[in-house]
Amino acid sequence: MATNLKGKKVLITSGPTWVAIDNVRVISNTATGETGILLANKFTQQGSRVTLLLGPVGAAGLDGKIKLKRFSYFDELSILLTKELDKDYDIVIHAAAVSDFKPISAGNKKINSRVKILKLTFKPTPKIINCLREINPRSFLVGFKFEPDLTTKKLIKEARNLIKEAALDLAVANSARNSRYSAYLVNAKKSYGPFLSKPQMAKNLLKLIGREYARS
């Protein structure tokens, strides 16, 4: 595994994204960035050259060798990721929890807190993951699919749909069913797991990428 990954350029996205509802308030999600930091550290330990694009969360424990670039808003991530992909990474892991919707219009002034009922109309955001293969067709591409309540069969099916839709090499399908973390590593033909902790998932993901990347 170390031989396969040593010296490889690796790009990882992680953490939540924000969308604005006015000039001081945002809607976010509960992603912590823990998975991306864990993966970035493990790739660095294998001798990879890692860049981490991290959302508005802490970066405690991040190896100092890792190149850290920050974003907060959905549009910031989209622009930053597009620029980074021009640098011809060997491996791209898109683990950020990207906002699926944003308000049709966000006010440029703070909404009055005395408003009794606030109604917002949302529209879907573009699917960033579906653009990655087109921007950098040679990268080994890994995506994440989080569905907190699906059965194993349906979770793996959703991961395979993502692989097909976004032309991924691998997908990590994870859930929090019954408040317990569970993840599967999925390619077009096989699935591996379950892995019942993030460190266990990350360790096995690196092993699988090492094998699959060597054949790509």
GROMACS elastic network, one bead per residue, 0.5 to 0.9 nm:
[ bonds ]
;  ai    aj funct       b0    kb
    1     4     6  0.52767   500
    1     5     6  0.64443   500
    1     6     6  0.85585   500
    1    46     6  0.79851   500
    1   206     6  0.77983   500
    1   207     6  0.61852   500
    1   208     6  0.87699   500
    1   209     6  0.85592   500
    1   210     6  0.51506   500
    1   211     6  0.72170   500
    2     5     6  0.53285   500
    2     6     6  0.57138   500
    2    45     6  0.87994   500
    2    46     6  0.52226   500
    2    47     6  0.72656   500
    2    48     6  0.89095   500
    2   210     6  0.78614   500
    3     6     6  0.54620   500
    3     7     6  0.87307   500
    3    46     6  0.81756   500
    3    47     6  0.87517   500
    3   210     6  0.84918   500
    4     7     6  0.85581   500
    4     8     6  0.79948   500
    4    46     6  0.89546   500
    4   209     6  0.88789   500
    4   210     6  0.55796   500
    4   211     6  0.78671   500
    4   213     6  0.75640   500
    4   214     6  0.64121   500
    5     8     6  0.54157   500
    5     9     6  0.86247   500
    5    43     6  0.74327   500
    5    46     6  0.62400   500
    5    47     6  0.66818   500
    5    48     6  0.57751   500
    5   206     6  0.87209   500
    5   209     6  0.86404   500
    5   210     6  0.64203   500
    5   213     6  0.86974   500
    6     9     6  0.88800   500
    6    43     6  0.84511   500
    6    44     6  0.85834   500
    6    45     6  0.89902   500
    6    46     6  0.57370   500
    6    49     6  0.80487   500
    7    46     6  0.85312   500
    7    47     6  0.56975   500
    7    49     6  0.59964   500
    8    47     6  0.77077   500
    8    49     6  0.59408   500
    8    50     6  0.82194   500
    8    89     6  0.78105   500
    8    90     6  0.59989   500
    8    91     6  0.74680   500
    9    48     6  0.60926   500
    9    50     6  0.60544   500
    9    51     6  0.79641   500
    9    88     6  0.80727   500
    9    89     6  0.50412   500
    9    90     6  0.52125   500
    9    91     6  0.64591   500
    9    92     6  0.86271   500
   10    40     6  0.83623   500
   10    43     6  0.78427   500
   10    48     6  0.66892   500
   10    49     6  0.60118   500
   10    51     6  0.62984   500
   10    52     6  0.84465   500
   10    89     6  0.58438   500
   10    90     6  0.60713   500
   10    92     6  0.58500   500
   10    93     6  0.77215   500
   11    40     6  0.85692   500
   11    49     6  0.86001   500
   11    50     6  0.59591   500
   11    52     6  0.60443   500
   11    53     6  0.76802   500
   11    84     6  0.81069   500
   11    85     6  0.83388   500
   11    89     6  0.65488   500
   11    90     6  0.82171   500
   11    91     6  0.63397   500
   11    93     6  0.61879   500
   11    94     6  0.81279   500
   12    36     6  0.64844   500
   12    37     6  0.87539   500
   12    39     6  0.80370   500
   12    40     6  0.70034   500
   12    50     6  0.75569   500
   12    51     6  0.63365   500
   12    53     6  0.61451   500
   12    54     6  0.83324   500
   12    91     6  0.84664   500
   12    92     6  0.59643   500
   12    94     6  0.58370   500
   12    95     6  0.68990   500
   12    96     6  0.83204   500
   13    33     6  0.86823   500
   13    36     6  0.65494   500
   13    51     6  0.86073   500
   13    52     6  0.58681   500
   13    54     6  0.60106   500
   13    55     6  0.81606   500
   13    77     6  0.86715   500
   13    81     6  0.82922   500
   13    92     6  0.83530   500
   13    93     6  0.64715   500
   13    95     6  0.52915   500
   13    96     6  0.50231   500
   13    97     6  0.87914   500
   14    31     6  0.82815   500
   14    32     6  0.82195   500
   14    33     6  0.50337   500
   14    34     6  0.78748   500
   14    35     6  0.71964   500
   14    37     6  0.76010   500
   14    52     6  0.74335   500
   14    53     6  0.62918   500
   14    54     6  0.50486   500
   14    55     6  0.63342   500
   14    93     6  0.88459   500
   14    94     6  0.70795   500
   14    97     6  0.68533   500
   15    29     6  0.89900   500
   15    30     6  0.86268   500
   15    31     6  0.53497   500
   15    32     6  0.54926   500
   15    34     6  0.75948   500
   15    35     6  0.83864   500
   15    36     6  0.73903   500
   15    53     6  0.84552   500
   15    54     6  0.56311   500
   15    56     6  0.68826   500
   15    57     6  0.66093   500
   15    95     6  0.75707   500
   15    97     6  0.59177   500
   15    98     6  0.83189   500
   16    28     6  0.65237   500
   16    29     6  0.58848   500
   16    30     6  0.69475   500
   16    31     6  0.51192   500
   16    32     6  0.70209   500
   16    33     6  0.72032   500
   16    54     6  0.81569   500
   16    55     6  0.53743   500
   16    56     6  0.66798   500
   16    57     6  0.77014   500
   16    72     6  0.76848   500
   16    73     6  0.86730   500
   16    74     6  0.88695   500
   16    96     6  0.60930   500
   16    98     6  0.62822   500
   16    99     6  0.76723   500
   17    27     6  0.84802   500
   17    28     6  0.59941   500
   17    29     6  0.72791   500
   17    31     6  0.87447   500
   17    55     6  0.60749   500
   17    56     6  0.73391   500
   17    71     6  0.77615   500
   17    72     6  0.55996   500
   17    73     6  0.51919   500
   17    74     6  0.52849   500
   17    75     6  0.88696   500
   17    76     6  0.88556   500
   17    77     6  0.76853   500
   17    96     6  0.76904   500
   17    97     6  0.65980   500
   17    98     6  0.55285   500
   17    99     6  0.58853   500
   18    26     6  0.59275   500
   18    27     6  0.56479   500
   18    29     6  0.78392   500
   18    55     6  0.85656   500
   18    56     6  0.83108   500
   18    72     6  0.58026   500
   18    74     6  0.58261   500
   18    75     6  0.89064   500
   18    98     6  0.83641   500
   18    99     6  0.69241   500
   18   102     6  0.89420   500
   19    25     6  0.86511   500
   19    26     6  0.54044   500
   19    27     6  0.53900   500
   19    28     6  0.67158   500
   19    72     6  0.86527   500
   19    73     6  0.57746   500
   19    74     6  0.62224   500
   19    75     6  0.84521   500
   19    99     6  0.72191   500
   19   101     6  0.81135   500
   19   102     6  0.57884   500
   19   103     6  0.76640   500
   19   106     6  0.88737   500
   20    23     6  0.69006   500
   20    24     6  0.76338   500
   20    25     6  0.59696   500
   20    27     6  0.63456   500
   20    28     6  0.89579   500
   20    73     6  0.78638   500
   20   102     6  0.75542   500
   20   103     6  0.75065   500
   20   105     6  0.89948   500
   20   106     6  0.61431   500
   20   107     6  0.84093   500
   21    24     6  0.78672   500
   21    25     6  0.57129   500
   21    26     6  0.55056   500
   21    27     6  0.71021   500
   21   102     6  0.81766   500
   21   103     6  0.64634   500
   21   105     6  0.76345   500
   21   107     6  0.64169   500
   21   108     6  0.88251   500
   21   110     6  0.87804   500
   21   111     6  0.85170   500
   21   120     6  0.82085   500
   22    25     6  0.54449   500
   22    26     6  0.72192   500
   22   105     6  0.87625   500
   22   106     6  0.50390   500
   22   108     6  0.56568   500
   22   109     6  0.59367   500
   22   110     6  0.54946   500
   22   111     6  0.64847   500
   23    26     6  0.83322   500
   23   106     6  0.76513   500
   23   107     6  0.64424   500
   23   108     6  0.51272   500
   23   109     6  0.54102   500
   23   110     6  0.56616   500
   23   111     6  0.84795   500
   24   108     6  0.87874   500
   24   109     6  0.78797   500
   24   110     6  0.61408   500
   24   111     6  0.87742   500
   25   110     6  0.76415   500
   25   111     6  0.86816   500
   26    73     6  0.89376   500
   27    99     6  0.86593   500
   27   102     6  0.83518   500
   28    31     6  0.86907   500
   28    99     6  0.72500   500
   29    32     6  0.89199   500
   29    97     6  0.74773   500
   29    98     6  0.85858   500
   29    99     6  0.76782   500
   30    97     6  0.85289   500
   31    34     6  0.80683   500
   31    57     6  0.85452   500
   31    96     6  0.79293   500
   31    97     6  0.62148   500
   32    35     6  0.78910   500
   32    55     6  0.87792   500
   32    56     6  0.88402   500
   32    57     6  0.63257   500
   32    58     6  0.80280   500
   33    36     6  0.54874   500
   33    37     6  0.63476   500
   33    38     6  0.86660   500
   33    54     6  0.69681   500
   33    55     6  0.72979   500
   33    56     6  0.87305   500
   33    57     6  0.66267   500
   33    58     6  0.78412   500
   33    59     6  0.79685   500
   33    95     6  0.84510   500
   33    96     6  0.74484   500
   33    97     6  0.86560   500
   34    37     6  0.52728   500
   34    38     6  0.60818   500
   34    39     6  0.86410   500
   34    59     6  0.84503   500
   34   198     6  0.84475   500
   35    38     6  0.50854   500
   35    39     6  0.61523   500
   35    40     6  0.85208   500
   35    95     6  0.75479   500
   35   198     6  0.65960   500
   35   199     6  0.82374   500
   35   202     6  0.76999   500
   36    39     6  0.51256   500
   36    40     6  0.59651   500
   36    41     6  0.85500   500
   36    52     6  0.75072   500
   36    53     6  0.87574   500
   36    54     6  0.79212   500
   36    93     6  0.85626   500
   36    94     6  0.87768   500
   36    95     6  0.64495   500
   36    96     6  0.77848   500
   37    40     6  0.50543   500
   37    41     6  0.61701   500
   37    42     6  0.86260   500
   37    52     6  0.77681   500
   37    54     6  0.85309   500
   37    59     6  0.72852   500
   37    60     6  0.85798   500
   37    61     6  0.77164   500
   37    62     6  0.60638   500
   37    63     6  0.85695   500
   38    41     6  0.53264   500
   38    42     6  0.63109   500
   38    43     6  0.87945   500
   38    61     6  0.86754   500
   38    62     6  0.79745   500
   38   198     6  0.81241   500
   38   199     6  0.72059   500
   38   202     6  0.71217   500
   39    42     6  0.50935   500
   39    43     6  0.61565   500
   39    44     6  0.85092   500
   39   199     6  0.86134   500
   39   202     6  0.59714   500
   39   203     6  0.82748   500
   39   205     6  0.87739   500
   39   206     6  0.81228   500
   40    43     6  0.53363   500
   40    44     6  0.62012   500
   40    45     6  0.87115   500
   40    50     6  0.63634   500
   40    51     6  0.77426   500
   40    52     6  0.68133   500
   40    62     6  0.77760   500
   40    63     6  0.79906   500
   40    66     6  0.72427   500
   41    44     6  0.50829   500
   41    45     6  0.62299   500
   41    46     6  0.88343   500
   41    50     6  0.84993   500
   41    61     6  0.85794   500
   41    62     6  0.65405   500
   41    63     6  0.58647   500
   41    65     6  0.89167   500
   41    66     6  0.77338   500
   42    45     6  0.50479   500
   42    46     6  0.65335   500
   42    47     6  0.89896   500
   42    48     6  0.88814   500
   42   202     6  0.78249   500
   42   203     6  0.76795   500
   42   206     6  0.78723   500
   43    46     6  0.50986   500
   43    47     6  0.66097   500
   43    48     6  0.53952   500
   43    49     6  0.77712   500
   43    50     6  0.70600   500
   43   206     6  0.74843   500
   44    47     6  0.51004   500
   44    49     6  0.64469   500
   44    50     6  0.64123   500
   44    63     6  0.77472   500
   44    65     6  0.74220   500
   44    66     6  0.72080   500
   45    48     6  0.73510   500
   47    50     6  0.89979   500
   49    65     6  0.82343   500
   49    66     6  0.72917   500
   49    67     6  0.83833   500
   50    65     6  0.79589   500
   50    66     6  0.53715   500
   50    67     6  0.63125   500
   50    68     6  0.86700   500
   51    66     6  0.58683   500
   51    68     6  0.59440   500
   51    69     6  0.74362   500
   52    66     6  0.69621   500
   52    67     6  0.61658   500
   52    69     6  0.61643   500
   52    70     6  0.82940   500
   53    67     6  0.85881   500
   53    68     6  0.61730   500
   53    70     6  0.56638   500
   53    71     6  0.70222   500
   53    77     6  0.78811   500
   53    80     6  0.81453   500
   53    81     6  0.78725   500
   53    96     6  0.85371   500
   54    57     6  0.74021   500
   54    58     6  0.88060   500
   54    59     6  0.81318   500
   54    68     6  0.71564   500
   54    69     6  0.63258   500
   54    70     6  0.51099   500
   54    71     6  0.62254   500
   54    72     6  0.82240   500
   54    77     6  0.88432   500
   54    96     6  0.78150   500
   55    58     6  0.86235   500
   55    69     6  0.88096   500
   55    70     6  0.59631   500
   55    72     6  0.51697   500
   55    73     6  0.80191   500
   55    77     6  0.81398   500
   55    96     6  0.77224   500
   56    70     6  0.74823   500
   56    71     6  0.66743   500
   56    72     6  0.51971   500
   56    73     6  0.86203   500
   57    72     6  0.89492   500
   59    62     6  0.58096   500
   60    63     6  0.89945   500
   61    64     6  0.88295   500
   62    65     6  0.85127   500
   62    66     6  0.73567   500
   62    68     6  0.89769   500
   63    66     6  0.57856   500
   64    67     6  0.78214   500
   64    68     6  0.89421   500
   69    80     6  0.85810   500
   70    76     6  0.88275   500
   70    77     6  0.83797   500
   70    80     6  0.87925   500
   71    74     6  0.80827   500
   71    75     6  0.88435   500
   71    76     6  0.56436   500
   71    77     6  0.56533   500
   71    80     6  0.78164   500
   72    75     6  0.85764   500
   72    76     6  0.65965   500
   72    77     6  0.72657   500
   73    76     6  0.51752   500
   73    77     6  0.64831   500
   73    78     6  0.88074   500
   73    99     6  0.89648   500
   74    77     6  0.52890   500
   74    78     6  0.63100   500
   74    79     6  0.88145   500
   74    98     6  0.69160   500
   74    99     6  0.66621   500
   74   102     6  0.89528   500
   74   125     6  0.85133   500
   75    78     6  0.50240   500
   75    79     6  0.62065   500
   75    80     6  0.84971   500
   76    79     6  0.53127   500
   76    80     6  0.60016   500
   76    81     6  0.84012   500
   77    80     6  0.51125   500
   77    81     6  0.58276   500
   77    82     6  0.83854   500
   77    98     6  0.87667   500
   78    81     6  0.53453   500
   78    82     6  0.61958   500
   78    83     6  0.87575   500
   78   128     6  0.67591   500
   79    82     6  0.52443   500
   79    83     6  0.63427   500
   79    84     6  0.87455   500
   80    83     6  0.52309   500
   80    84     6  0.62078   500
   80    85     6  0.87220   500
   81    84     6  0.50751   500
   81    85     6  0.61495   500
   81    86     6  0.89009   500
   81   128     6  0.89795   500
   81   132     6  0.87536   500
   82    85     6  0.53543   500
   82    86     6  0.69100   500
   82   131     6  0.89778   500
   82   132     6  0.80893   500
   82   135     6  0.73662   500
   83    86     6  0.55968   500
   83    87     6  0.76264   500
   84    87     6  0.55726   500
   84    88     6  0.80106   500
   84    89     6  0.82879   500
   85    88     6  0.58642   500
   85    89     6  0.66109   500
   85    92     6  0.86105   500
   85   132     6  0.78858   500
   85   135     6  0.66784   500
   85   136     6  0.60800   500
   86    89     6  0.80994   500
   86   135     6  0.74697   500
   86   136     6  0.71142   500
   87   136     6  0.89071   500
   88   136     6  0.67539   500
   88   138     6  0.78988   500
   88   139     6  0.73396   500
   89    92     6  0.66716   500
   89   136     6  0.79954   500
   89   138     6  0.82925   500
   89   139     6  0.60322   500
   89   140     6  0.84688   500
   90   138     6  0.73261   500
   90   140     6  0.61326   500
   90   141     6  0.87282   500
   91   138     6  0.88854   500
   91   139     6  0.52579   500
   91   141     6  0.60476   500
   91   142     6  0.78748   500
   91   209     6  0.88263   500
   91   213     6  0.84442   500
   92   132     6  0.87181   500
   92   139     6  0.63658   500
   92   140     6  0.61411   500
   92   142     6  0.61953   500
   92   143     6  0.84990   500
   93    96     6  0.89054   500
   93   140     6  0.83999   500
   93   141     6  0.61021   500
   93   143     6  0.60113   500
   93   144     6  0.82475   500
   94    97     6  0.87799   500
   94   129     6  0.72828   500
   94   141     6  0.78986   500
   94   142     6  0.62251   500
   94   143     6  0.50525   500
   94   144     6  0.66590   500
   95    98     6  0.86901   500
   95   142     6  0.82262   500
   95   143     6  0.62753   500
   95   144     6  0.55022   500
   95   145     6  0.86297   500
   95   172     6  0.88720   500
   96   144     6  0.81669   500
   97   100     6  0.89328   500
   97   144     6  0.86779   500
   97   146     6  0.87431   500
   98   125     6  0.89644   500
   98   127     6  0.86682   500
   98   128     6  0.81764   500
   99   102     6  0.72771   500
   99   124     6  0.86813   500
   99   125     6  0.70635   500
  100   123     6  0.84826   500
  100   124     6  0.57301   500
  100   125     6  0.53959   500
  100   126     6  0.78579   500
  100   127     6  0.78744   500
  101   122     6  0.59525   500
  101   123     6  0.53976   500
  101   125     6  0.51152   500
  101   126     6  0.87597   500
  102   105     6  0.83085   500
  102   106     6  0.87403   500
  102   121     6  0.83124   500
  102   122     6  0.52137   500
  102   123     6  0.56426   500
  102   124     6  0.64384   500
  102   125     6  0.63441   500
  103   106     6  0.61196   500
  103   120     6  0.64631   500
  103   121     6  0.55948   500
  103   123     6  0.61964   500
  103   124     6  0.87771   500
  104   120     6  0.80876   500
  104   121     6  0.59646   500
  104   122     6  0.52620   500
  104   123     6  0.58283   500
  105   120     6  0.86273   500
  105   121     6  0.80177   500
  105   122     6  0.83062   500
  106   109     6  0.87600   500
  107   110     6  0.70582   500
  107   111     6  0.73776   500
  108   111     6  0.89051   500
  109   112     6  0.88726   500
  110   113     6  0.84067   500
  111   114     6  0.86586   500
  111   115     6  0.79026   500
  112   115     6  0.58626   500
  113   116     6  0.81596   500
  114   117     6  0.89960   500
  115   118     6  0.65178   500
  124   127     6  0.86083   500
  125   128     6  0.84875   500
  126   129     6  0.88743   500
  126   130     6  0.86260   500
  127   130     6  0.55751   500
  127   131     6  0.72821   500
  128   131     6  0.55473   500
  128   132     6  0.69711   500
  129   132     6  0.55296   500
  129   133     6  0.80793   500
  129   143     6  0.74389   500
  129   166     6  0.62306   500
  130   133     6  0.70261   500
  130   134     6  0.80403   500
  130   162     6  0.88948   500
  130   165     6  0.68754   500
  130   167     6  0.76524   500
  131   134     6  0.54703   500
  131   135     6  0.63754   500
  131   136     6  0.88412   500
  131   166     6  0.74154   500
  132   135     6  0.52353   500
  132   136     6  0.61643   500
  132   137     6  0.76608   500
  132   139     6  0.89184   500
  132   141     6  0.80690   500
  132   166     6  0.77314   500
  132   167     6  0.87794   500
  133   136     6  0.52879   500
  133   138     6  0.77575   500
  133   139     6  0.75301   500
  133   141     6  0.75106   500
  133   166     6  0.71061   500
  133   167     6  0.65265   500
  133   168     6  0.76628   500
  134   137     6  0.55455   500
  136   139     6  0.59704   500
  137   140     6  0.84627   500
  137   141     6  0.89913   500
  138   141     6  0.87534   500
  140   168     6  0.77579   500
  140   169     6  0.62295   500
  140   170     6  0.84119   500
  140   209     6  0.84282   500
  140   212     6  0.88102   500
  140   213     6  0.66994   500
  140   216     6  0.78084   500
  141   167     6  0.80568   500
  141   168     6  0.52090   500
  141   169     6  0.53257   500
  141   170     6  0.66771   500
  141   171     6  0.85621   500
  142   163     6  0.86493   500
  142   168     6  0.58713   500
  142   169     6  0.59860   500
  142   171     6  0.54345   500
  142   172     6  0.75383   500
  142   209     6  0.88825   500
  143   159     6  0.87239   500
  143   162     6  0.79573   500
  143   163     6  0.77962   500
  143   166     6  0.85598   500
  143   168     6  0.67740   500
  143   169     6  0.83983   500
  143   170     6  0.66003   500
  143   172     6  0.63166   500
  143   173     6  0.87345   500
  144   159     6  0.78357   500
  144   162     6  0.86432   500
  144   170     6  0.87167   500
  144   171     6  0.54593   500
  144   173     6  0.60475   500
  144   174     6  0.76103   500
  145   155     6  0.81997   500
  145   158     6  0.74597   500
  145   159     6  0.59535   500
  145   162     6  0.75982   500
  145   171     6  0.69746   500
  145   172     6  0.60458   500
  145   174     6  0.62507   500
  145   175     6  0.84835   500
  146   155     6  0.83433   500
  146   159     6  0.88572   500
  146   172     6  0.82280   500
  146   173     6  0.60291   500
  146   175     6  0.56840   500
  146   176     6  0.84895   500
  147   150     6  0.60296   500
  147   155     6  0.68137   500
  147   158     6  0.86179   500
  147   173     6  0.77347   500
  147   174     6  0.65278   500
  147   175     6  0.52129   500
  147   176     6  0.76367   500
  147   177     6  0.86188   500
  148   174     6  0.74026   500
  148   177     6  0.55144   500
  148   178     6  0.87162   500
  148   179     6  0.84895   500
  148   181     6  0.88848   500
  149   155     6  0.87333   500
  149   175     6  0.64863   500
  149   176     6  0.65684   500
  149   178     6  0.77633   500
  150   153     6  0.79882   500
  150   154     6  0.59448   500
  150   155     6  0.55921   500
  150   175     6  0.72292   500
  150   176     6  0.88765   500
  150   177     6  0.71183   500
  151   154     6  0.53710   500
  151   155     6  0.59971   500
  151   156     6  0.86439   500
  151   175     6  0.88985   500
  151   177     6  0.80941   500
  152   155     6  0.50405   500
  152   156     6  0.61660   500
  152   157     6  0.85070   500
  152   175     6  0.88423   500
  152   184     6  0.87095   500
  152   194     6  0.89844   500
  153   156     6  0.54295   500
  153   157     6  0.62242   500
  153   158     6  0.87671   500
  154   158     6  0.61613   500
  154   159     6  0.86410   500
  155   158     6  0.51747   500
  155   159     6  0.63386   500
  155   160     6  0.87928   500
  155   173     6  0.63765   500
  155   174     6  0.75878   500
  155   175     6  0.78723   500
  155   184     6  0.87110   500
  156   160     6  0.62561   500
  156   161     6  0.86294   500
  156   172     6  0.89916   500
  156   173     6  0.63789   500
  156   174     6  0.89707   500
  156   184     6  0.74322   500
  156   185     6  0.86975   500
  156   186     6  0.70333   500
  156   191     6  0.75626   500
  157   160     6  0.51351   500
  157   161     6  0.62542   500
  157   162     6  0.87039   500
  158   161     6  0.50059   500
  158   162     6  0.62845   500
  158   163     6  0.87130   500
  158   173     6  0.79744   500
  159   162     6  0.50339   500
  159   163     6  0.62598   500
  159   164     6  0.87547   500
  159   170     6  0.88034   500
  159   171     6  0.60098   500
  159   172     6  0.71716   500
  159   173     6  0.57256   500
  159   185     6  0.89422   500
  159   186     6  0.68389   500
  159   187     6  0.84279   500
  160   164     6  0.62699   500
  160   165     6  0.85335   500
  160   170     6  0.88393   500
  160   171     6  0.75618   500
  160   186     6  0.70896   500
  160   187     6  0.70495   500
  160   188     6  0.63285   500
  160   189     6  0.87525   500
  161   164     6  0.51988   500
  161   165     6  0.60312   500
  161   166     6  0.85136   500
  162   165     6  0.50058   500
  162   166     6  0.58469   500
  162   167     6  0.78033   500
  162   168     6  0.74925   500
  162   171     6  0.75764   500
  163   166     6  0.55100   500
  163   167     6  0.53598   500
  163   169     6  0.68530   500
  163   170     6  0.67683   500
  163   171     6  0.64811   500
  163   186     6  0.86087   500
  163   187     6  0.73586   500
  163   188     6  0.70699   500
  164   167     6  0.51664   500
  164   168     6  0.68340   500
  164   188     6  0.79753   500
  165   168     6  0.79863   500
  168   171     6  0.69708   500
  168   187     6  0.82311   500
  168   188     6  0.88567   500
  169   186     6  0.88653   500
  169   187     6  0.63567   500
  169   188     6  0.77176   500
  169   212     6  0.83337   500
  169   213     6  0.89893   500
  170   185     6  0.71171   500
  170   186     6  0.57241   500
  170   188     6  0.76471   500
  170   209     6  0.81964   500
  170   212     6  0.89044   500
  171   184     6  0.82768   500
  171   185     6  0.60298   500
  171   186     6  0.51776   500
  171   187     6  0.63955   500
  172   183     6  0.66690   500
  172   184     6  0.58070   500
  172   186     6  0.61930   500
  172   187     6  0.89425   500
  172   201     6  0.86711   500
  172   205     6  0.83045   500
  173   182     6  0.83503   500
  173   183     6  0.54665   500
  173   184     6  0.51308   500
  173   185     6  0.63733   500
  173   186     6  0.71051   500
  174   181     6  0.72148   500
  174   182     6  0.55524   500
  174   184     6  0.63433   500
  174   185     6  0.87371   500
  175   179     6  0.86865   500
  175   180     6  0.77109   500
  175   181     6  0.59147   500
  175   182     6  0.54195   500
  175   183     6  0.64336   500
  176   182     6  0.63730   500
  176   183     6  0.89200   500
  177   180     6  0.56739   500
  177   181     6  0.71030   500
  177   182     6  0.77170   500
  178   181     6  0.85896   500
  180   196     6  0.77472   500
  180   197     6  0.88777   500
  181   195     6  0.82183   500
  181   196     6  0.56918   500
  181   197     6  0.61827   500
  181   198     6  0.78166   500
  182   193     6  0.84476   500
  182   194     6  0.60259   500
  182   195     6  0.56743   500
  182   197     6  0.67731   500
  182   198     6  0.84039   500
  182   201     6  0.86967   500
  183   192     6  0.87439   500
  183   193     6  0.66487   500
  183   194     6  0.54367   500
  183   195     6  0.51240   500
  183   196     6  0.65449   500
  183   197     6  0.78179   500
  183   198     6  0.80789   500
  183   201     6  0.66446   500
  184   191     6  0.63971   500
  184   192     6  0.54600   500
  184   194     6  0.52308   500
  184   195     6  0.64107   500
  184   201     6  0.77684   500
  185   190     6  0.83462   500
  185   191     6  0.54956   500
  185   192     6  0.50150   500
  185   193     6  0.65502   500
  185   194     6  0.82069   500
  185   195     6  0.86614   500
  185   201     6  0.79979   500
  185   204     6  0.83007   500
  185   205     6  0.69540   500
  185   208     6  0.83844   500
  186   189     6  0.77051   500
  186   190     6  0.59512   500
  186   192     6  0.64332   500
  186   193     6  0.89675   500
  187   190     6  0.55274   500
  187   191     6  0.63889   500
  187   192     6  0.89726   500
  188   191     6  0.84568   500
  192   195     6  0.82741   500
  192   204     6  0.89033   500
  193   196     6  0.83962   500
  193   201     6  0.83586   500
  194   201     6  0.84610   500
  195   198     6  0.76132   500
  195   199     6  0.88247   500
  195   200     6  0.58919   500
  195   201     6  0.53351   500
  195   204     6  0.84647   500
  196   199     6  0.87610   500
  196   200     6  0.68827   500
  196   201     6  0.73739   500
  197   200     6  0.52838   500
  197   201     6  0.62270   500
  197   202     6  0.86632   500
  198   202     6  0.60137   500
  198   203     6  0.85428   500
  199   202     6  0.50821   500
  199   203     6  0.61087   500
  199   204     6  0.86465   500
  200   203     6  0.52522   500
  200   204     6  0.63312   500
  200   205     6  0.85418   500
  201   204     6  0.53326   500
  201   205     6  0.59818   500
  201   206     6  0.87151   500
  202   206     6  0.62880   500
  202   207     6  0.87055   500
  203   206     6  0.54838   500
  203   207     6  0.65547   500
  203   208     6  0.89142   500
  204   208     6  0.61383   500
  204   209     6  0.85201   500
  205   208     6  0.51012   500
  205   209     6  0.60136   500
  205   210     6  0.84257   500
  206   209     6  0.50789   500
  206   210     6  0.60096   500
  206   211     6  0.86718   500
  207   210     6  0.51060   500
  207   211     6  0.64473   500
  207   212     6  0.87276   500
  208   211     6  0.51492   500
  208   212     6  0.59951   500
  208   213     6  0.82157   500
  209   212     6  0.50497   500
  209   213     6  0.54908   500
  209   214     6  0.81042   500
  210   213     6  0.54239   500
  210   214     6  0.61974   500
  210   215     6  0.89508   500
  211   214     6  0.53852   500
  211   215     6  0.67940   500
  212   215     6  0.52947   500
  212   216     6  0.63280   500
  213   216     6  0.50204   500
